[in-house]
């Protein structure tokens, strides 16, 4: 870890209550964690308002509300170390200088479509319209100045997000004729980390700050040259990010989809929340009979880890401070059944051919034909 600057692309309340809070707590523990400079790239009024607040460099609140081991938690934490806010469009020269001269890490969360490109991308300071184009221009400026590579930690919910972003930037470099030496520098001098993030951040605190659940995870895939920006209990450097993804998808997300299926078929209240549904003893017993009886055993040697994670899921479902409507979870239900329940069946039968899943198939009989 070093004390170089951390450039954060994205102003979201998620990053405020996730990465920014973890970095702040690590800094408070005595670690050498660099200052965070938050950059907005969209020009939206909401992003601009947050940037103006970040410019003041003052601590901001994150309120943690939920259950831990079945007991309510409601505490407020102060996040420090975010020292500046920049508009990429209006303060491009200052961003370029900071990126080239001072940065050690890049963190981003630019939305579900943050890696999308226009039809004719232009990775230049004059022509960029998307985050990957801007990042390519900034990296090329750093390379041209003879500066060393840096560590790039995307937090977008994109599968193997580091590999994906590296491929996009390399393609932009190739298509724009930025040279083979630059492309080699991208691959050999920069570290592109795959990561998975997880925390429900339920509400903003204006002008900056957020309300979040106690559970938080920032899982980063181990690499030869990877050095995380800090050490924190909620940051896990893992050999197999796929296991973390499966655990979330087949326990937390599948649990949600099972509840949505029961809600749809049982004539339950239209505005029912996850908290209200899991408080029904019959629903909880039914859900746990499937997850504990059929899903967790498929994890094999990792069954104990899956069991511990499931207990955090139960706490998250029962969060007394969060109104998570089942109707919202039930949107795009068929696609979620295929990805979550169908995905589990396909994966589980690769691990254990012939695995019997009678309770899951009683809920989703259409999945019984999966080999």
Helices and strands as residue ranges (DSSP letters): E 5-9, H 13-17, H 19-28, E 36-40, H 45-55, E 60-68, E 71-79, E 82-87, H 92-101, E 103-108, H 131-144, E 151-154, H 161-175, H 180-188, E 191-193, E 195-198, E 201-204, E 210-212, E 217-221, E 235-238, H 241-247, I 248-253, H 254-265, H 274-278, H 281-290, I 291-295, G 296-302, H 303-317, H 326-329, H 333-336, I 337-342, H 343-351, H 358-363, G 365-369
